[in-house]
Amino acid sequence: MMSIIGFIVLAGGIGHVITGLVIFRPQLAAISNDGFINAVLPHFDRRAALWFILFGVMVAMTGHLLVHAARVDDPTAVRIAGWYLLGVSSVGTLTQTRSPSSLLVVLSLVLLGLSYFG
């Protein structure tokens, strides 16, 4: 069950990155056209694009770590990831009520339950 949730979280992170690449295409093109180095900070829309994509990378990484933790039977790693996911997804859900973050709230609670109670 933990590895299934890990794969779901990994897929969600990859989906977040792909969504960012599609939605923020003009901003990413502007970053590239400006030479990439120091092309983000003065522009709020470019910062939003960068952080949206980087958040997806971090979610994907968390999913990958969850898959590994499930394979090596490391409930402590699952617990740590579960608490972080719960915190981030709770804030995301409360501040953006139409966001898919609520799915991560549910998944993080399941992870925490599995890590504490087997």
N, C-alpha and C positions, 0 to 999 in steps of 0.2 A: 504493500500500500504506500509506504514512504517513497519508494522509487517512482511509482506512478505519479504521485504528487510532485516529485522532483521534476519529472518530465513535463508535467503540465506547467510548472513554474518556468522551466527552461523555454518551453514553446511560447509562453506568454511574453517572456523577455525578448525573444527573437521577433515576435509579432510587434512588440513595442518599437524595436529598432526599425523594422520594415515600415511601420506606420509613420515613424518620424522621417524616414528617408523620402516617403511619398508626400506627406503633408508639408514638410519644410524644404521642399526642393528649391524654391527660389532663394531662401536664406542660405542654404548650403552652397548653391551656385555663387552667391555673392561672397561667401567666405573664400571659396576657391578663386574667384576672380580677383579678390584683394590680396592674394598671395598666401593665405592661410595663417601666417604668423601675425599675431596681434590683430586679427581681422574680426574678432568677436566682441571684445569687451565694450566698445563704445555703442554697440547696437543691441537694444533689448530683444528684438525679434531673433537675432542670431544666437543670443545667449539662451533663449527659450528653446531653440532648435537643438543646440548642443546639449543642454541638460536633459531634454526629453529623450534624446538618443542615448546619452550616457546612463540615464536611469534604466533604460531597457537592457543595456549591457550588464548593469549590476544585478538586475532581476534574473537575467539568463545565467550569470555566474552563480547566483544563489541556487538556482535550479540544478545546475551542474554539480555543485557541492552537495546538495541534498541527495542526488542520485548516488554519488560516491559514498556518502555517509550511510545510506541504506544498504549499499552493497557490502560495506565493511562492518555493518552493525554498530554504528557509533551514535547512540541516542543523545549524547551531549552535543555533538555538532548539529543534529536535527533540532534540538531544543534551542540552541543559540540562534540558528536561522529562523526558527519559528517565532521567537520573541521579536527579532528585528522585523520580520515580515508583518507581524501583527501591529507593531508600532507604526511602520510606514503606511501600511494599507489602511489602518484606522484613520490616520490623518488624511490620507487621500480620499477616503470615503466620506469623511465629515466635511471636507472642504469642497469636494466635487461629487455631489450626490448621484450624478448620472454617470460616474466613472465605473469601469470594471474592477476598481479596487476592492469592492465588496466581496468579489470572488476570492481575492487573496486573504481577506479577513477569515473567511470560512476555512480555506486551506491551511492557514497558519494555526487556527484553533485545532484542526484535525492533527496537524503535525505535533503540536504541543501535547495533545492527548496521547498520541502514539509514543512520543518520547518519554513521557512521564509514567504511563501505565501499560506500555507494551502493546 
